[in-house]
C-alpha cells in the first residue's frame, strides 16, 4: 500500500513539473511576440519622425532657394534700373550744360548788340511779350512790367557771367555782374530766357543793384 502511494506521489510531482515547463515554454513566445510588435511600432514611429524631419528640411531648403532666386532677380532688375537712371541723368545733365552754355553766349551777344545798337538782332531774340522803342526795351510778359534803356560800354563794363537758374525746361535765368563807370557802382543783370517755337528768346532784362 505504501508503495502504491509513493508511486502516485511521484507521478503527481512529475505531472506538476511537466505542466510548469509547458507554461514557461508557452509564455516565452508571447513575450518575444510582444517585444517584436513593440519594436516594429517604435521603428515605424522613428521612421515617420525621420521622414517628417526630412520633409521639413526639404521645404526649408526649397524656400531658401526660391528666396535666393527672387533676391537675385530683384537685384538684377534694380541694377538695370540704376544703370538706366544713371544714363538718363547723365543725358539730362549734358543737355542742361549745353543749354546753359548756349544762353550764356546769347547773353553776351545781347550786351554787344546793345553797345553796337544792332536793333535787328535784338528784335529777333525778343519774346512775343517784349518790344523795342527808341533804344529802350519794354517787357510786358513779366510779373512787374517795366522798361529798360540799352546799356552802353560805360553803363555796363567789366561784364562777367555769375550764375544760371533753371525755372523749368522752358525758362532760365542767367545772371551777369557789371560795373557802371559813369555812376561808379556795381550791379547784377538778370536775363530771363524762355522757349518759343523751339528757340530761346529774351523775355526780361532786369537790374539788381
Backbone as ProteinMPNN parsed JSONL, in Angstrom:
{"seq_chain_A": "XXXXXXXXXXXXXXXXXXXXXXXXXXXXXXXXXXXXXXXXXXXXXXXXXXXXXXXXXXXXXXXXXXXXXXXXXXXXXXXXXXXXXXXXXXXXXXXXXXXXXXXXXXXXXXXXXXXXXXXXXXXXXXXXXXXXXXXXXXXXXXXXXXXXXXXXXXXXXXXXXXXXXXXXXXXXXXXXXXXXXXXXXXXXXXXXXXXXXXXXXXXXXXXXX", "coords_chain_A": {"N_chain_A": [[0.83, -1.191, 0.0], [1.823, 1.284, 0.83], [3.756, 1.471, -1.087], [2.276, 1.836, -3.391], [1.108, 4.304, -2.886], [3.369, 5.883, -2.837], [4.239, 5.669, -5.447], [2.111, 6.985, -6.753], [2.469, 9.544, -5.717], [4.926, 10.254, -6.793], [4.228, 10.276, -9.482], [2.389, 12.352, -9.492], [4.035, 14.545, -8.874], [5.712, 14.587, -11.097], [3.876, 15.146, -13.118], [3.096, 17.69, -12.325], [5.519, 19.151, -12.605], [5.935, 18.91, -15.332], [3.736, 20.346, -16.292], [4.44, 22.897, -15.402], [6.756, 23.384, -16.847], [5.678, 23.417, -19.399], [4.08, 25.664, -19.226], [5.944, 27.763, -18.93], [7.243, 27.445, -21.282], [5.202, 28.099, -23.097], [4.696, 30.756, -22.439], [6.992, 32.17, -23.106], [7.207, 32.524, -25.958], [5.115, 34.352, -26.267], [6.021, 36.603, -24.906], [8.218, 37.19, -26.48], [6.904, 37.72, -28.881], [5.377, 39.995, -28.222], [7.459, 41.823, -27.688], [8.6, 41.988, -30.232], [6.498, 43.148, -31.668], [6.294, 45.602, -30.33], [8.801, 46.646, -30.937], [8.604, 46.904, -33.713], [6.576, 48.842, -33.894], [7.867, 50.99, -32.628], [9.952, 51.353, -34.461], [8.532, 52.079, -36.743], [7.392, 54.473, -35.87], [9.727, 55.974, -35.449], [10.745, 56.003, -38.037], [8.716, 57.43, -39.28], [8.959, 59.887, -37.952], [11.554, 60.611, -38.761], [11.1, 60.829, -41.505], [9.275, 62.95, -41.563], [10.922, 64.965, -40.552], [12.888, 65.084, -42.546], [11.265, 65.929, -44.632], [10.488, 68.495, -43.746], [12.982, 69.726, -43.696], [13.586, 69.647, -46.418], [11.564, 71.35, -47.329], [12.334, 73.783, -46.136], [14.845, 74.137, -47.351], [13.999, 74.361, -50.007], [12.424, 76.692, -49.866], [14.427, 78.518, -49.156], [16.007, 78.403, -51.457], [14.171, 79.389, -53.341], [13.743, 81.971, -52.315], [16.305, 83.004, -52.571], [16.588, 82.95, -55.341], [14.569, 84.78, -56.042], [15.598, 87.069, -54.817], [17.918, 87.402, -56.343], [16.84, 87.961, -58.863], [15.492, 90.345, -58.253], [17.665, 91.956, -57.537], [19.048, 92.055, -59.963], [17.154, 93.387, -61.556], [17.044, 95.807, -60.17], [19.658, 96.684, -60.518], [19.685, 97.03, -63.295], [17.766, 99.052, -63.508], [19.076, 101.096, -62.098], [21.245, 101.515, -63.789], [19.934, 102.415, -66.098], [18.73, 104.73, -65.038], [20.993, 106.21, -64.313], [22.15, 106.601, -66.817], [20.122, 108.113, -67.992], [20.123, 110.36, -66.295], [22.687, 111.348, -66.77], [22.46, 112.049, -69.453], [20.511, 114.045, -69.242], [21.865, 115.935, -67.653], [23.964, 116.6, -69.381], [22.506, 117.77, -71.44], [21.421, 119.981, -70.066], [23.77, 121.36, -69.439], [24.626, 122.046, -72.006], [22.522, 123.746, -72.747], [22.774, 125.829, -70.865], [25.306, 126.847, -71.551], [24.717, 127.757, -74.11], [22.854, 129.803, -73.523], [24.336, 131.544, -71.938], [26.21, 132.447, -73.789], [24.41, 133.699, -75.509], [23.478, 135.785, -73.886], [25.811, 137.338, -73.684], [26.069, 138.14, -76.355], [23.816, 139.752, -76.549], [24.487, 141.932, -74.912], [26.639, 143.01, -76.426], [25.267, 143.612, -78.778], [23.637, 145.69, -77.895], [25.565, 147.627, -77.304], [26.444, 148.07, -79.888], [24.178, 148.981, -81.032], [22.502, 147.278, -82.505], [19.709, 146.85, -83.758], [18.171, 145.091, -85.285], [19.127, 142.492, -84.664], [18.576, 142.406, -81.881], [15.812, 142.693, -81.879], [15.121, 140.272, -83.079], [15.612, 138.392, -81.138], [13.841, 138.818, -79.112], [11.098, 137.974, -76.94], [7.562, 137.25, -77.494], [6.178, 138.912, -75.816], [7.619, 141.207, -75.544], [9.263, 144.255, -76.631], [10.971, 146.766, -78.691], [11.647, 150.205, -78.481], [12.889, 153.137, -79.538], [15.612, 152.7, -78.645], [15.05, 151.472, -76.27], [14.043, 148.885, -74.191], [10.918, 147.204, -73.754], [9.282, 145.354, -71.486], [6.673, 143.257, -71.155], [5.572, 140.762, -70.618], [5.906, 139.821, -67.934], [6.119, 139.563, -64.306], [6.263, 142.111, -63.118], [5.79, 144.528, -65.199], [8.023, 146.539, -67.147], [10.344, 149.105, -68.327], [13.527, 149.263, -69.994], [16.461, 150.92, -70.675], [18.889, 150.742, -73.375], [22.06, 149.328, -72.675], [25.254, 150.902, -72.497], [28.791, 150.877, -73.263], [29.879, 152.269, -71.199], [27.95, 152.26, -69.18], [27.689, 149.623, -68.611], [30.163, 147.934, -67.973], [33.094, 145.764, -67.711], [31.887, 143.193, -67.708], [30.822, 140.133, -66.378], [30.077, 136.689, -66.296], [27.862, 135.18, -63.893], [25.882, 133.312, -62.791], [23.449, 130.669, -63.373], [19.988, 129.826, -63.433], [17.569, 127.382, -63.45], [14.274, 127.67, -64.132], [12.286, 126.037, -65.209], [12.07, 123.494, -67.788], [11.69, 125.143, -69.943], [12.392, 127.703, -69.257], [14.861, 129.899, -68.157], [17.067, 131.639, -65.92], [19.706, 133.868, -66.3], [22.531, 135.23, -64.901], [24.592, 138.167, -64.846], [27.423, 139.997, -63.754], [28.142, 143.452, -63.576], [29.649, 146.731, -64.192], [29.006, 150.11, -63.557], [30.487, 152.655, -65.032], [30.034, 155.356, -65.225], [28.352, 156.139, -63.067], [29.704, 154.937, -61.088], [29.299, 152.338, -59.681], [28.609, 148.878, -58.878], [26.63, 146.175, -60.199], [24.063, 143.678, -60.783], [22.862, 141.968, -63.609], [19.991, 140.39, -64.625], [18.988, 138.118, -66.974], [16.049, 136.801, -68.41], [15.314, 133.96, -70.109], [13.144, 132.396, -72.36], [11.535, 129.61, -74.004], [10.299, 129.739, -77.259], [8.551, 128.445, -79.884], [10.513, 126.483, -80.123], [12.862, 127.908, -79.916], [15.216, 129.944, -78.08], [14.298, 132.858, -76.399], [14.63, 136.302, -75.355], [12.983, 137.273, -72.534], [13.031, 139.034, -70.482], [15.022, 141.606, -68.961], [16.598, 142.528, -66.252], [17.672, 144.757, -63.673], [19.624, 144.284, -60.804], [20.54, 146.057, -58.184]], "CA_chain_A": [[0.0, 0.0, 0.0], [2.733, 2.41, 0.867], [4.451, 1.513, -2.37], [1.341, 2.406, -4.376], [1.005, 5.731, -2.591], [4.634, 6.526, -3.226], [4.245, 5.781, -6.923], [1.173, 8.047, -7.112], [3.088, 10.821, -5.348], [5.959, 10.556, -7.798], [3.532, 10.603, -10.732], [1.811, 13.694, -9.343], [5.149, 15.518, -8.949], [6.167, 14.651, -12.495], [2.85, 15.863, -13.891], [3.18, 19.11, -11.947], [6.742, 19.711, -13.214], [5.723, 18.995, -16.778], [2.81, 21.464, -16.526], [5.189, 24.135, -15.177], [7.638, 23.59, -18.008], [4.853, 23.799, -20.555], [3.632, 27.052, -19.015], [7.059, 28.664, -19.222], [7.524, 27.382, -22.724], [4.138, 28.803, -23.801], [4.778, 32.193, -22.161], [8.169, 32.794, -23.735], [6.913, 33.056, -27.292], [4.247, 35.512, -26.146], [6.849, 37.76, -24.573], [9.006, 37.542, -27.661], [5.998, 38.319, -29.866], [5.073, 41.357, -27.758], [8.661, 42.644, -27.896], [8.76, 42.237, -31.663], [5.473, 44.12, -32.061], [6.687, 46.907, -29.799], [9.958, 47.125, -31.716], [8.127, 47.324, -35.03], [5.869, 50.11, -33.713], [8.885, 52.02, -32.382], [10.672, 51.606, -35.712], [7.651, 52.822, -37.631], [7.304, 55.851, -35.37], [11.012, 56.622, -35.698], [10.838, 56.266, -39.471], [7.782, 58.523, -39.591], [9.571, 61.128, -37.452], [12.672, 60.952, -39.645], [10.551, 61.274, -42.785], [8.73, 64.298, -41.348], [12.062, 65.876, -40.407], [13.474, 65.258, -43.868], [10.33, 66.739, -45.426], [10.6, 69.878, -43.283], [14.282, 70.234, -44.151], [13.467, 69.889, -47.855], [10.754, 72.543, -47.508], [13.162, 74.938, -45.772], [15.839, 74.321, -48.401], [13.297, 74.841, -51.197], [12.077, 78.096, -49.627], [15.654, 79.303, -49.224], [16.396, 78.504, -52.86], [13.233, 80.298, -54.002], [14.03, 83.333, -51.852], [17.574, 83.421, -53.17], [16.318, 83.219, -56.754], [13.812, 86.032, -56.102], [16.53, 88.158, -54.496], [18.804, 87.598, -57.488], [16.064, 88.638, -59.899], [15.253, 91.718, -57.793], [18.939, 92.677, -57.621], [19.333, 92.297, -61.373], [16.256, 94.437, -62.012], [17.47, 97.062, -59.545], [20.887, 97.095, -61.186], [19.316, 97.529, -64.618], [17.102, 100.347, -63.32], [20.102, 102.071, -61.728], [22.015, 101.816, -64.994], [19.091, 103.249, -66.955], [18.574, 106.041, -64.399], [22.264, 106.922, -64.421], [22.293, 107.036, -68.21], [19.157, 109.187, -68.214], [20.593, 111.546, -65.57], [23.848, 111.887, -67.477], [21.973, 112.699, -70.669], [19.842, 115.279, -68.824], [22.894, 116.883, -67.214], [24.666, 117.088, -70.565], [21.594, 118.681, -72.142], [21.36, 121.216, -69.281], [25.041, 122.066, -69.619], [24.611, 122.645, -73.344], [21.566, 124.855, -72.725], [23.352, 126.924, -70.094], [26.374, 127.44, -72.368], [24.061, 128.489, -75.191], [22.222, 131.014, -73.005], [25.406, 132.457, -71.505], [26.72, 133.062, -75.02], [23.363, 134.589, -76.018], [23.503, 136.986, -73.055], [26.98, 138.146, -74.079], [25.745, 138.735, -77.657], [22.833, 140.814, -76.325], [25.242, 143.101, -74.443], [27.38, 143.587, -77.54], [24.304, 144.188, -79.718], [23.221, 146.988, -77.34], [26.68, 148.553, -77.499], [26.527, 148.372, -81.328], [22.841, 149.432, -81.44], [22.063, 146.333, -83.533], [18.281, 146.712, -83.491], [17.638, 143.905, -85.966], [19.433, 141.282, -83.87], [17.864, 142.472, -80.607], [14.396, 142.43, -82.156], [14.959, 138.86, -83.443], [15.723, 137.488, -79.981], [12.855, 139.194, -78.104], [9.888, 137.15, -76.832], [6.364, 137.9, -78.029], [5.681, 139.901, -74.857], [8.625, 142.263, -75.388], [9.486, 145.05, -77.853], [11.985, 147.818, -78.612], [11.196, 151.512, -78.942], [13.849, 154.216, -79.313], [16.721, 152.18, -77.846], [14.541, 151.113, -74.954], [13.26, 147.638, -74.14], [9.674, 147.207, -73.0], [8.981, 143.968, -71.117], [5.286, 143.19, -70.693], [5.193, 139.39, -70.232], [6.61, 139.561, -66.672], [5.304, 139.878, -63.117], [6.227, 143.575, -62.994], [6.181, 145.118, -66.487], [8.916, 147.695, -66.981], [11.179, 149.464, -69.466], [14.953, 149.29, -69.682], [17.243, 151.507, -71.764], [20.055, 149.978, -73.803], [23.32, 149.575, -71.977], [26.422, 151.312, -73.284], [30.031, 150.33, -72.694], [30.151, 152.992, -69.956], [26.967, 151.916, -68.15], [27.801, 148.187, -68.311], [31.522, 147.497, -68.316], [33.63, 144.652, -66.896], [30.785, 142.22, -67.598], [31.251, 138.765, -66.071], [28.999, 135.731, -66.002], [27.791, 134.836, -62.479], [25.099, 132.122, -62.439], [22.235, 130.314, -64.117], [18.949, 129.187, -62.616], [16.539, 126.78, -64.291], [12.913, 127.705, -63.603], [11.801, 124.745, -65.712], [12.752, 123.158, -69.027], [11.482, 126.186, -70.956], [12.656, 129.026, -68.683], [16.132, 130.009, -67.439], [17.607, 132.938, -65.516], [21.162, 133.936, -66.451], [22.979, 136.444, -64.234], [25.902, 138.737, -65.152], [27.849, 141.141, -62.944], [28.624, 144.548, -64.432], [30.047, 147.929, -63.464], [28.601, 151.373, -64.173], [31.636, 153.563, -64.922], [29.548, 156.731, -65.096], [27.867, 156.369, -61.705], [30.675, 154.272, -60.199], [28.751, 151.285, -58.81], [28.483, 147.557, -59.496], [25.278, 145.642, -60.128], [23.844, 142.39, -61.454], [21.821, 141.987, -64.632], [19.361, 139.083, -64.806], [18.228, 137.837, -68.187], [15.147, 135.65, -68.404], [15.144, 133.391, -71.438], [12.082, 131.391, -72.463], [11.472, 128.966, -75.312], [9.148, 129.984, -78.123], [8.711, 127.743, -81.164], [11.764, 125.723, -80.12], [14.025, 128.807, -79.87], [15.334, 130.725, -76.86], [14.02, 134.275, -76.575], [14.801, 137.115, -74.147], [11.682, 137.716, -72.039], [13.233, 140.086, -69.48], [16.387, 142.01, -68.597], [16.299, 143.293, -65.039], [18.869, 145.167, -62.934], [19.618, 144.107, -59.342], [21.611, 146.885, -57.649]], "C_chain_A": [[0.866, 1.243, 0.0], [3.441, 2.571, -0.462], [3.566, 2.138, -3.427], [1.222, 3.909, -4.186], [2.249, 6.496, -3.039], [4.692, 6.714, -4.724], [3.299, 6.885, -7.376], [1.766, 9.446, -6.828], [4.103, 11.244, -6.39], [5.3, 10.981, -9.096], [2.941, 12.009, -10.671], [2.867, 14.781, -9.491], [5.593, 15.691, -10.375], [5.181, 15.431, -13.357], [2.918, 17.366, -13.615], [4.371, 19.776, -12.608], [6.555, 19.898, -14.715], [4.801, 20.169, -17.125], [3.526, 22.799, -16.389], [6.068, 24.453, -16.358], [6.855, 24.049, -19.225], [4.382, 25.244, -20.45], [4.716, 28.036, -19.353], [7.323, 28.713, -20.715], [6.471, 28.149, -23.509], [4.22, 30.31, -23.608], [5.889, 32.871, -22.928], [7.867, 33.305, -25.134], [6.025, 34.275, -27.23], [5.063, 36.757, -25.851], [7.662, 38.207, -25.784], [8.122, 38.212, -28.714], [5.66, 39.761, -29.496], [6.245, 42.292, -27.993], [8.841, 42.993, -29.371], [7.747, 43.28, -32.142], [5.848, 45.511, -31.597], [7.841, 47.501, -30.598], [9.527, 47.629, -33.085], [7.398, 48.665, -34.948], [6.857, 51.252, -33.505], [9.613, 52.373, -33.666], [9.825, 52.418, -36.686], [7.524, 54.277, -37.196], [8.586, 56.613, -35.647], [11.157, 56.973, -37.177], [9.921, 57.418, -39.877], [8.351, 59.862, -39.152], [10.709, 61.579, -38.356], [12.168, 61.463, -40.988], [9.981, 62.694, -42.678], [9.849, 65.328, -41.265], [12.696, 66.158, -41.761], [12.583, 66.13, -44.752], [10.425, 68.205, -45.045], [11.899, 70.503, -43.763], [14.218, 70.553, -45.645], [12.649, 71.149, -48.126], [11.565, 73.806, -47.229], [14.18, 75.225, -46.865], [15.196, 74.862, -49.675], [12.927, 76.318, -51.059], [13.3, 78.989, -49.729], [16.11, 79.487, -50.67], [15.486, 79.47, -53.617], [13.497, 81.744, -53.623], [15.309, 83.866, -52.482], [17.384, 83.774, -54.643], [15.566, 84.541, -56.923], [14.715, 87.224, -55.812], [17.448, 88.453, -55.675], [18.093, 88.348, -58.607], [15.844, 90.104, -59.528], [16.527, 92.551, -57.904], [19.299, 93.008, -59.06], [18.455, 93.418, -61.923], [16.668, 95.795, -61.449], [18.728, 97.599, -60.208], [20.604, 97.671, -62.564], [18.655, 98.895, -64.517], [18.1, 101.436, -62.971], [20.906, 102.494, -62.953], [21.23, 102.739, -65.922], [18.927, 104.648, -66.377], [19.847, 106.867, -64.516], [22.468, 107.456, -65.835], [21.36, 108.199, -68.515], [19.597, 110.478, -67.538], [21.784, 112.192, -66.276], [23.421, 112.624, -68.738], [21.305, 114.032, -70.336], [20.85, 116.34, -68.415], [23.653, 117.469, -68.4], [23.804, 118.076, -71.336], [21.49, 120.015, -71.413], [22.629, 122.043, -69.444], [25.089, 122.761, -70.974], [23.685, 123.853, -73.399], [22.147, 126.056, -72.008], [24.456, 127.627, -70.889], [25.782, 128.293, -73.493], [23.493, 129.812, -74.695], [23.246, 132.024, -72.49], [25.968, 133.199, -72.716], [25.7, 134.044, -75.598], [23.317, 135.883, -75.215], [24.647, 137.904, -73.426], [26.727, 138.843, -75.42], [24.773, 139.897, -77.497], [23.517, 142.078, -75.806], [25.935, 143.784, -75.613], [26.446, 144.24, -78.559], [23.785, 145.533, -79.212], [24.324, 148.028, -77.541], [26.732, 149.014, -78.959], [25.208, 148.922, -81.877], [22.332, 148.598, -82.621], [20.582, 145.994, -83.274], [17.716, 145.426, -84.094], [17.892, 142.63, -85.144], [18.629, 141.276, -82.576], [16.373, 142.186, -80.797], [14.169, 140.939, -82.42], [14.989, 137.93, -82.239], [14.737, 137.861, -78.866], [11.67, 138.223, -78.119], [8.686, 137.948, -77.331], [5.811, 138.966, -77.086], [6.647, 141.048, -74.647], [8.776, 143.018, -76.715], [10.554, 146.119, -77.602], [11.392, 149.098, -79.173], [12.209, 152.564, -78.535], [14.932, 153.8, -78.316], [16.296, 151.867, -76.399], [13.725, 149.823, -75.063], [11.985, 147.871, -73.332], [9.276, 145.748, -72.757], [7.598, 143.905, -70.469], [4.901, 141.812, -70.144], [5.946, 138.95, -68.963], [5.7, 139.933, -65.51], [5.148, 141.384, -62.934], [6.706, 144.191, -64.311], [7.035, 146.381, -66.285], [9.646, 147.955, -68.297], [12.633, 149.51, -69.026], [15.709, 149.832, -70.896], [18.411, 150.59, -72.135], [21.242, 150.316, -72.905], [24.36, 150.048, -72.983], [27.65, 150.719, -72.622], [30.428, 151.068, -71.414], [29.201, 152.559, -68.835], [26.984, 150.421, -67.811], [29.159, 147.693, -68.802], [31.95, 146.358, -67.381], [32.563, 143.569, -66.66], [31.353, 140.813, -67.381], [30.027, 137.887, -65.778], [29.05, 135.348, -64.525], [27.042, 133.515, -62.215], [24.0, 131.861, -63.472], [21.263, 129.679, -63.134], [17.854, 128.673, -63.55], [15.191, 126.864, -63.589], [12.179, 126.413, -63.963], [12.499, 124.508, -67.049], [12.645, 124.244, -70.091], [11.761, 127.589, -70.43], [13.938, 129.006, -67.85], [16.394, 131.458, -67.058], [19.125, 132.866, -65.657], [21.619, 135.274, -65.888], [24.394, 136.856, -64.626], [26.181, 139.879, -64.173], [28.424, 142.196, -63.89], [28.97, 145.759, -63.559], [29.612, 149.159, -64.256], [29.733, 152.376, -63.953], [31.193, 155.006, -64.683], [29.158, 157.03, -63.658], [28.701, 155.655, -60.65], [30.003, 153.326, -59.186], [28.646, 149.981, -59.601], [27.062, 147.034, -59.306], [25.216, 144.307, -60.88], [22.686, 142.541, -62.429], [21.298, 140.567, -64.813], [18.615, 139.043, -66.13], [17.271, 136.678, -67.899], [14.957, 135.217, -69.854], [14.041, 132.343, -71.39], [12.102, 130.797, -73.875], [10.171, 129.291, -76.022], [9.423, 129.348, -79.475], [10.072, 127.049, -81.264], [13.02, 126.581, -80.081], [14.016, 129.6, -78.566], [15.172, 132.212, -77.176], [14.231, 135.019, -75.256], [13.435, 137.657, -73.737], [11.806, 138.845, -71.021], [14.725, 140.36, -69.335], [16.249, 142.992, -67.443], [17.589, 143.573, -64.286], [18.642, 144.941, -61.447], [20.811, 144.863, -58.781], [21.979, 146.476, -56.239]], "O_chain_A": [[0.629, 2.162, -0.784], [3.694, 3.69, -0.908], [4.048, 2.891, -4.273], [1.231, 4.684, -5.142], [2.165, 7.612, -3.551], [5.124, 7.752, -5.223], [3.633, 7.647, -8.283], [1.581, 10.387, -7.6], [4.153, 12.397, -6.816], [5.746, 11.928, -9.744], [2.978, 12.759, -11.646], [2.639, 15.802, -10.139], [5.827, 16.812, -10.826], [5.563, 16.248, -14.195], [2.815, 18.193, -14.521], [4.234, 20.883, -13.129], [6.963, 20.908, -15.288], [5.028, 20.89, -18.097], [3.267, 23.729, -17.153], [6.142, 25.59, -16.824], [7.28, 24.928, -19.974], [4.296, 25.958, -21.449], [4.451, 29.05, -20.0], [7.573, 29.753, -21.323], [6.807, 28.795, -24.501], [3.857, 31.069, -24.507], [5.749, 34.018, -23.353], [8.243, 34.43, -25.464], [6.162, 35.167, -28.067], [4.851, 37.816, -26.44], [7.785, 39.396, -26.08], [8.547, 39.167, -29.365], [5.657, 40.643, -30.355], [6.061, 43.423, -28.444], [9.184, 44.122, -29.722], [8.083, 44.177, -32.916], [5.742, 46.481, -32.348], [7.859, 48.695, -30.898], [10.019, 48.651, -33.564], [7.57, 49.525, -35.813], [6.731, 52.323, -34.098], [9.868, 53.546, -33.939], [10.32, 53.319, -37.363], [7.543, 55.192, -38.019], [8.54, 57.778, -36.041], [11.616, 58.056, -37.539], [10.283, 58.264, -40.695], [8.249, 60.855, -39.872], [10.83, 62.76, -38.681], [12.724, 62.407, -41.549], [10.17, 63.525, -43.567], [9.749, 66.418, -41.828], [13.003, 67.303, -42.092], [13.072, 66.96, -45.519], [10.441, 69.072, -45.919], [11.925, 71.659, -44.185], [14.722, 71.584, -46.091], [12.973, 71.926, -49.024], [11.498, 74.777, -47.983], [14.372, 76.372, -47.269], [15.769, 75.719, -50.347], [13.088, 77.099, -51.997], [13.242, 80.075, -50.306], [16.541, 80.57, -51.066], [15.953, 80.268, -54.429], [13.483, 82.635, -54.472], [15.386, 85.03, -52.875], [17.938, 84.757, -55.135], [15.871, 85.327, -57.82], [14.62, 88.26, -56.47], [17.727, 89.614, -55.974], [18.659, 89.252, -59.222], [15.988, 90.995, -60.365], [16.481, 93.711, -58.313], [19.793, 94.098, -59.352], [18.927, 94.288, -62.654], [16.647, 96.803, -62.155], [18.861, 98.802, -60.435], [21.2, 98.672, -62.962], [18.93, 99.79, -65.317], [18.005, 102.558, -63.467], [21.21, 103.672, -63.134], [21.766, 103.707, -66.461], [18.975, 105.638, -67.108], [19.798, 108.068, -64.784], [22.894, 108.593, -66.033], [21.737, 109.149, -69.201], [19.47, 111.56, -68.111], [21.88, 113.416, -66.368], [23.951, 113.689, -69.055], [21.494, 115.024, -71.04], [20.713, 117.508, -68.781], [23.95, 118.663, -68.436], [24.296, 119.092, -71.827], [21.471, 121.068, -72.051], [22.576, 123.267, -69.57], [25.528, 123.906, -71.086], [24.013, 124.865, -74.019], [22.028, 127.183, -72.488], [24.533, 128.856, -70.898], [26.264, 129.385, -73.791], [23.631, 130.834, -75.367], [23.034, 133.232, -72.6], [26.175, 134.412, -72.677], [26.073, 135.096, -76.115], [23.139, 136.96, -75.784], [24.475, 139.121, -73.478], [27.119, 139.995, -75.607], [24.873, 140.902, -78.202], [23.162, 143.182, -76.219], [25.832, 145.0, -75.774], [26.772, 145.278, -79.135], [23.518, 146.427, -80.015], [24.049, 149.171, -77.905], [27.021, 150.176, -79.245], [25.126, 149.285, -83.051], [21.807, 149.132, -83.598], [20.263, 144.981, -82.651], [16.882, 144.758, -83.482], [16.996, 141.807, -84.955], [18.059, 140.248, -82.209], [15.753, 141.516, -79.972], [13.137, 140.396, -82.027], [14.465, 136.817, -82.294], [14.792, 137.278, -77.783], [11.286, 137.715, -79.173], [8.774, 139.155, -77.56], [5.052, 139.834, -77.516], [6.517, 141.793, -73.675], [8.458, 142.49, -77.78], [10.98, 146.345, -76.469], [10.72, 149.086, -80.204], [12.378, 152.856, -77.351], [15.141, 154.449, -77.291], [17.079, 151.986, -75.456], [12.843, 149.694, -75.911], [11.974, 148.628, -72.362], [8.975, 145.008, -73.694], [7.384, 144.432, -69.378], [4.008, 141.706, -69.303], [6.536, 137.871, -68.916], [4.647, 140.54, -65.7], [4.06, 141.878, -62.637], [7.909, 144.356, -64.51], [6.793, 147.175, -65.376], [9.586, 147.163, -69.237], [12.942, 149.757, -67.86], [15.616, 149.285, -71.995], [18.862, 149.777, -71.329], [21.394, 151.447, -72.443], [24.352, 149.655, -74.15], [27.561, 150.128, -71.546], [31.224, 150.555, -70.628], [29.602, 152.498, -67.672], [26.364, 150.0, -66.834], [29.285, 147.12, -69.884], [31.269, 146.038, -66.407], [32.378, 143.1, -65.537], [32.245, 140.369, -68.104], [29.085, 138.303, -65.104], [30.132, 135.203, -63.956], [27.549, 132.677, -61.469], [23.68, 132.704, -64.31], [21.664, 129.076, -62.138], [17.287, 129.431, -64.337], [14.98, 126.21, -62.568], [11.538, 125.788, -63.118], [13.42, 125.244, -67.404], [13.429, 124.26, -71.04], [11.406, 128.57, -71.083], [14.078, 128.188, -66.941], [16.002, 132.384, -67.768], [19.753, 131.916, -65.189], [21.163, 136.328, -66.331], [25.287, 136.016, -64.729], [25.277, 140.633, -63.813], [29.099, 141.875, -64.868], [28.642, 145.813, -62.374], [29.821, 149.24, -65.466], [29.923, 152.883, -62.848], [31.888, 155.779, -64.023], [29.573, 158.041, -63.091], [28.426, 155.763, -59.455], [30.135, 153.511, -57.977], [28.6, 149.987, -60.832], [26.376, 147.413, -58.357], [26.18, 143.878, -61.515], [21.667, 143.158, -62.118], [22.063, 139.651, -65.116], [17.714, 139.847, -66.37], [17.633, 135.707, -67.234], [14.507, 135.987, -70.703], [14.007, 131.504, -70.489], [12.619, 131.406, -74.812], [9.085, 129.139, -75.463], [10.411, 129.674, -80.134], [10.699, 127.022, -82.323], [14.128, 126.058, -80.199], [12.956, 129.894, -78.013], [15.808, 132.749, -78.082], [14.041, 134.456, -74.179], [12.802, 138.402, -74.486], [10.829, 139.532, -70.723], [15.567, 139.489, -69.552], [15.839, 144.138, -67.629], [18.493, 142.738, -64.257], [17.619, 145.342, -60.892], [21.948, 144.401, -58.873], [22.869, 147.074, -55.635]]}, "name": "protein", "num_of_chains": 1, "seq": "XXXXXXXXXXXXXXXXXXXXXXXXXXXXXXXXXXXXXXXXXXXXXXXXXXXXXXXXXXXXXXXXXXXXXXXXXXXXXXXXXXXXXXXXXXXXXXXXXXXXXXXXXXXXXXXXXXXXXXXXXXXXXXXXXXXXXXXXXXXXXXXXXXXXXXXXXXXXXXXXXXXXXXXXXXXXXXXXXXXXXXXXXXXXXXXXXXXXXXXXXXXXXXXXX"}
